[in-house]
Amino acid sequence: MLIVVIGLVAYKSVYVKKLTGMKVTTDKKFNAVAFSKKLWEEELPTKLGSAVELGTFIKATQANPAEAFSKYTNALGIGNYRYALIKAEGFVTDINEDDITLQVKLDDSLVTAKLATEFIYGNAIRDASGLVDVKDFPNTMDLNNISEELNKMVRTTVLPTFKSAVKKDDKIIVTGAIEIHKEHIKWNELEIIPVQLQIIK
């Protein structure tokens, strides 16, 4: 009898169920659109407010490159490419199909910069902001999607109004992201990915 009772108890306490019915998804799919929108609206404006003046950045790299790159630039990976948020004031000298040429005054000289207006791509805004930590995103696709969403914000909310209003000889103020190769710095023809644009009347 004892054996029978133990057998019944064991039978009642053990049951089999398909694992597919028990599976619970613990990992929510990353929402790059929502994440990037919050970054753009809530965190990036503060970063833009502290963007380094282009002239200040150039002088700093000439005086002490290592210190300047450490202070003013960011990058998600290890390498020679660094990214910075800069602010520049200049005059429009050419309006081209894909970009606008600016002359930016630097003491007694002028620096030519290209303001990207058509092909907004890459990781410059994401990396220059310093707001995204690679350790928080083991999935490379998520990181790429953040970059794409930030670039899309520029294409859809920053550039259309500006492109329809800007004219040659206009004075503008741009705050945006730049990519710099530490070993091969070229200040002329520097490309700026705009995040904020203002035409000075």
C-alpha positions as CSV (number, residue, x, y, z in Angstrom):
1,M,0.0,0.0,0.0
2,L,2.8,2.4,0.9
3,I,4.4,1.9,-2.5
4,V,1.0,2.6,-4.2
5,V,0.5,5.8,-2.2
6,I,4.0,7.1,-3.1
7,G,3.4,6.3,-6.7
8,L,0.1,8.2,-6.7
9,V,1.6,11.3,-5.0
10,A,4.5,11.3,-7.5
11,Y,2.1,11.0,-10.4
12,K,0.0,13.9,-9.3
13,S,3.0,16.2,-8.6
14,V,4.7,15.7,-12.0
15,Y,3.2,16.9,-15.3
16,V,4.5,17.5,-18.7
17,K,3.9,20.6,-20.8
18,K,5.3,21.8,-24.1
19,L,8.1,24.3,-23.7
20,T,6.7,26.4,-26.5
21,G,3.7,27.1,-24.3
22,M,5.8,28.1,-21.3
23,K,8.2,30.4,-23.2
24,V,8.2,34.0,-21.9
25,T,10.0,36.6,-23.9
26,T,12.1,38.7,-21.5
27,D,14.0,40.7,-24.0
28,K,12.0,43.5,-25.5
29,K,12.9,44.5,-29.0
30,F,14.9,47.8,-29.0
31,N,12.9,50.7,-30.3
32,A,15.5,52.9,-32.1
33,V,12.9,55.4,-33.2
34,A,11.7,56.2,-29.6
35,F,15.2,56.1,-28.2
36,S,16.6,58.5,-30.8
37,K,13.6,60.8,-30.5
38,K,14.2,61.1,-26.8
39,L,17.9,61.7,-27.3
40,W,17.2,64.4,-29.9
41,E,14.6,66.2,-27.9
42,E,15.8,65.8,-24.3
43,E,19.5,65.3,-24.2
44,L,21.1,66.5,-27.4
45,P,20.1,70.2,-27.0
46,T,22.2,70.5,-23.8
47,K,25.2,68.9,-25.6
48,L,24.8,71.3,-28.5
49,G,24.8,74.2,-26.1
50,S,28.3,73.2,-25.0
51,A,29.7,72.6,-28.5
52,V,33.2,73.9,-28.9
53,E,33.9,76.8,-31.3
54,L,35.6,75.5,-34.4
55,G,38.4,78.1,-34.0
56,T,39.0,77.1,-30.4
57,F,39.1,73.4,-31.4
58,I,41.6,74.1,-34.2
59,K,43.9,76.1,-31.9
60,A,43.7,73.4,-29.2
61,T,44.7,70.6,-31.6
62,Q,47.6,72.7,-32.8
63,A,48.8,73.5,-29.3
64,N,48.3,70.0,-27.7
65,P,46.6,67.4,-29.9
66,A,46.3,64.7,-27.3
67,E,44.7,67.0,-24.8
68,A,42.4,68.6,-27.4
69,F,41.1,65.2,-28.6
70,S,40.6,64.0,-25.1
71,K,38.7,67.1,-24.1
72,Y,36.6,67.8,-27.1
73,T,36.0,64.5,-29.0
74,N,34.3,61.2,-28.6
75,A,34.4,57.8,-30.3
76,L,32.6,54.5,-29.6
77,G,35.6,52.4,-30.7
78,I,39.3,52.5,-30.6
79,G,41.1,54.1,-33.5
80,N,42.2,57.3,-35.1
81,Y,38.8,58.6,-36.1
82,R,37.3,60.9,-33.5
83,Y,34.1,63.0,-33.5
84,A,33.3,66.4,-32.1
85,L,30.4,68.7,-31.7
86,I,31.5,72.1,-33.0
87,K,29.9,75.5,-33.5
88,A,31.0,77.7,-36.4
89,E,30.0,81.1,-37.9
90,G,30.7,81.7,-41.6
91,F,29.6,83.1,-44.9
92,V,28.0,81.1,-47.7
93,T,30.2,81.2,-50.8
94,D,28.6,78.5,-52.8
95,I,25.4,76.5,-52.8
96,N,25.9,73.2,-54.4
97,E,23.7,70.2,-55.1
98,D,25.0,68.2,-52.2
99,D,26.5,70.7,-49.9
100,I,27.1,74.4,-49.1
101,T,30.6,75.9,-49.0
102,L,31.3,78.2,-46.0
103,Q,34.2,80.5,-45.3
104,V,34.8,80.5,-41.5
105,K,37.1,83.2,-40.0
106,L,40.0,82.0,-37.9
107,D,41.9,85.0,-36.5
108,D,43.4,86.6,-39.6
109,S,42.8,83.6,-41.9
110,L,39.8,81.8,-43.4
111,V,39.0,78.1,-43.2
112,T,36.8,76.5,-45.9
113,A,34.2,74.1,-44.6
114,K,31.6,72.0,-46.4
115,L,28.1,71.9,-44.9
116,A,26.4,68.6,-45.8
117,T,22.9,69.2,-47.1
118,E,22.0,66.1,-49.1
119,F,23.9,63.0,-48.0
120,I,23.5,62.8,-44.2
121,Y,24.8,59.4,-43.1
122,G,27.3,57.8,-40.9
123,N,27.9,57.9,-37.1
124,A,29.1,61.4,-36.6
125,I,26.2,62.8,-34.7
126,R,25.7,59.7,-32.5
127,D,29.4,59.5,-31.6
128,A,30.1,63.2,-31.3
129,S,27.3,63.6,-28.8
130,G,28.9,61.2,-26.3
131,L,25.4,60.2,-25.3
132,V,25.5,56.6,-26.5
133,D,27.7,54.0,-24.7
134,V,28.6,51.0,-26.8
135,K,28.5,48.8,-23.7
136,D,24.7,49.3,-23.5
137,F,24.2,48.0,-27.0
138,P,25.7,44.5,-27.7
139,N,23.7,44.5,-30.9
140,T,25.6,46.4,-33.6
141,M,22.3,46.8,-35.6
142,D,20.8,48.8,-32.7
143,L,23.8,51.2,-32.8
144,N,23.5,51.6,-36.5
145,N,19.7,52.3,-36.2
146,I,20.3,55.0,-33.7
147,S,22.7,56.7,-36.2
148,E,20.2,56.4,-39.0
149,E,17.3,57.9,-36.9
150,L,19.5,60.9,-35.8
151,N,20.5,61.4,-39.4
152,K,16.9,61.2,-40.5
153,M,16.0,63.9,-37.9
154,V,18.5,66.2,-39.7
155,R,17.1,65.4,-43.1
156,T,13.5,65.9,-42.2
157,T,13.4,68.6,-39.5
158,V,16.6,70.7,-39.9
159,L,17.5,70.9,-43.6
160,P,14.2,71.5,-45.5
161,T,13.5,75.0,-44.2
162,F,17.1,76.0,-44.2
163,K,17.7,74.9,-47.8
164,S,14.7,76.8,-49.0
165,A,15.8,80.0,-47.4
166,V,19.6,80.2,-47.6
167,K,21.3,82.3,-50.2
168,K,24.8,83.0,-51.3
169,D,26.6,85.5,-49.1
170,D,24.3,84.7,-46.2
171,K,26.0,84.7,-42.8
172,I,25.0,81.5,-40.9
173,I,25.7,79.8,-37.6
174,V,25.9,76.1,-37.6
175,T,26.3,73.6,-34.8
176,G,27.0,70.1,-35.8
177,A,29.2,67.1,-35.9
178,I,32.6,66.6,-37.6
179,E,34.8,63.5,-38.1
180,I,38.5,64.0,-37.6
181,H,41.4,61.5,-38.3
182,K,44.0,62.2,-35.6
183,E,46.9,61.4,-37.8
184,H,45.7,63.2,-40.9
185,I,44.0,66.4,-39.9
186,K,42.7,68.5,-42.8
187,W,40.9,71.6,-41.7
188,N,40.1,72.9,-45.2
189,E,37.2,71.1,-46.8
190,L,36.1,70.0,-43.4
191,E,32.6,68.4,-43.6
192,I,30.1,69.5,-41.0
193,I,26.9,67.4,-40.4
194,P,24.5,70.1,-39.2
195,V,22.2,69.6,-36.2
196,Q,21.3,73.3,-35.7
197,L,21.3,76.0,-38.4
198,Q,20.6,79.7,-38.2
199,I,20.7,82.4,-40.9
200,I,21.8,85.7,-39.5
201,K,19.9,88.6,-41.0
